[in-house]
Amino acid sequence: MFGILKFFVALNGNGKPMEIAAGIAYGFWLALLPMDNVLWIVLLVLSGFFRINQGAVILGAFLLKLCVGPFTPLLDNFGWLVLSRDSLYGFFTVLKNAPIVPWTKFDNSVVMGAFLLGPFLSIPVLFSSYFLVRVYRKQLRDRFLRSKFIRILGKFPIVNTLIDKYRKAAEIISIVR
């Protein structure tokens, strides 16, 4: 919950546009991968080690999951191309017999294709997100923050409580750094 709140604070505040865009692009890579494997969890945890907006990662992963359907045939075909290479048979056999590695479902063609192609497919998402964040800040942010929706949302006590908790957590984090 705090991650998504952190995303909106960064989007409407002084968060670096490239960190927000990188979070959305990383979320897109996660959205390409099926969520039912250890690889997805490992990549999600690894995102915490990068200087990207974690709220954008989570929001990007779940919202962009709705848009990845058209990429599935491409991922499946590319994954199958990699998995069916005779020269990699021994390597994949070693991986299949290693502990924990089979839980990544690397032998699924969609998982393999998404894992290998995901970073490259995320590049256009990175640049378009960067552009959209900049456009939002220059042209839409002030209108959005003054909108009736935001004023009505601000009247709910739970929203104010979440914002206060976020501010306190941000203060603690800034003191620790």
TAFENZI-V495821 format. One record per pair of residues at least 24 apart in sequence whose ideal C-beta (glycine too) atoms are under 7 Angstrom apart, sorted by the first residue. I is the first residue (numbers start at 0). GAP is how many residues later the second one is. D is the distance in Angstrom with one decimal. If there is no record, write none. Layout:
i=I gap=GAP d=D
i=I gap=GAP d=D
This chain:
i=1 gap=164 d=6.0
i=1 gap=167 d=6.5
i=2 gap=51 d=4.7
i=2 gap=52 d=4.0
i=2 gap=55 d=5.0
i=3 gap=51 d=4.9
i=3 gap=54 d=6.3
i=3 gap=55 d=5.8
i=4 gap=50 d=6.9
i=4 gap=157 d=6.0
i=4 gap=161 d=5.0
i=5 gap=47 d=6.8
i=5 gap=48 d=6.6
i=5 gap=49 d=4.3
i=5 gap=160 d=6.9
i=6 gap=46 d=5.7
i=6 gap=48 d=2.7
i=6 gap=49 d=5.0
i=6 gap=52 d=5.6
i=8 gap=157 d=6.7
i=9 gap=43 d=5.3
i=10 gap=122 d=6.7
i=11 gap=129 d=5.9
i=11 gap=133 d=6.5
i=14 gap=38 d=6.3
i=16 gap=113 d=5.5
i=16 gap=116 d=4.3
i=16 gap=117 d=5.6
i=17 gap=112 d=6.0
i=18 gap=32 d=6.1
i=18 gap=33 d=5.4
i=18 gap=34 d=5.1
i=19 gap=33 d=4.8
i=19 gap=36 d=5.1
i=19 gap=113 d=5.3
i=20 gap=105 d=5.3
i=20 gap=108 d=3.8
i=20 gap=109 d=3.8
i=20 gap=112 d=5.9
i=21 gap=30 d=4.2
i=21 gap=104 d=6.2
i=22 gap=29 d=4.2
i=22 gap=30 d=3.8
i=22 gap=31 d=6.7
i=22 gap=33 d=2.8
i=22 gap=34 d=4.6
i=22 gap=37 d=6.3
i=23 gap=32 d=4.8
i=23 gap=36 d=4.1
i=23 gap=101 d=6.3
i=23 gap=105 d=4.2
i=24 gap=97 d=4.1
i=24 gap=100 d=4.5
i=24 gap=101 d=3.8
i=24 gap=104 d=6.3
i=25 gap=26 d=5.8
i=25 gap=31 d=5.1
i=25 gap=96 d=7.0
i=26 gap=29 d=6.3
i=26 gap=30 d=4.6
i=26 gap=31 d=6.8
i=26 gap=32 d=6.6
i=26 gap=33 d=2.2
i=26 gap=34 d=4.0
i=26 gap=37 d=6.1
i=27 gap=32 d=5.7
i=27 gap=36 d=4.9
i=27 gap=94 d=5.0
i=27 gap=97 d=4.5
i=28 gap=89 d=3.9
i=28 gap=90 d=6.2
i=28 gap=93 d=4.9
i=29 gap=31 d=4.1
i=30 gap=29 d=6.9
i=30 gap=30 d=5.1
i=30 gap=33 d=4.1
i=30 gap=34 d=4.4
i=30 gap=37 d=5.1
i=31 gap=36 d=5.3
i=31 gap=39 d=6.2
i=31 gap=43 d=6.5
i=31 gap=82 d=4.0
i=31 gap=86 d=4.8
i=31 gap=89 d=6.8
i=32 gap=78 d=6.3
i=32 gap=81 d=4.5
i=32 gap=82 d=6.6
i=32 gap=85 d=6.8
i=33 gap=76 d=6.3
i=33 gap=77 d=6.0
i=36 gap=66 d=6.5
i=36 gap=67 d=5.5
i=36 gap=68 d=4.1
i=36 gap=74 d=6.4
i=37 gap=62 d=6.9
i=37 gap=65 d=4.2
i=37 gap=66 d=5.0
i=38 gap=65 d=3.9
i=38 gap=66 d=6.9
i=38 gap=72 d=6.6
i=38 gap=76 d=6.6
i=70 gap=50 d=6.8
i=71 gap=38 d=6.3
i=74 gap=35 d=5.1
i=74 gap=38 d=3.4
i=74 gap=39 d=4.8
i=74 gap=42 d=6.1
i=75 gap=33 d=5.0
i=75 gap=34 d=5.1
i=75 gap=37 d=6.0
i=77 gap=35 d=4.1
i=77 gap=38 d=6.8
i=77 gap=39 d=5.5
i=78 gap=30 d=3.4
i=78 gap=31 d=5.8
i=78 gap=32 d=6.8
i=78 gap=33 d=3.6
i=78 gap=34 d=3.2
i=79 gap=29 d=4.2
i=81 gap=30 d=5.4
i=81 gap=34 d=6.5
i=82 gap=24 d=6.4
i=82 gap=26 d=5.8
i=82 gap=29 d=5.6
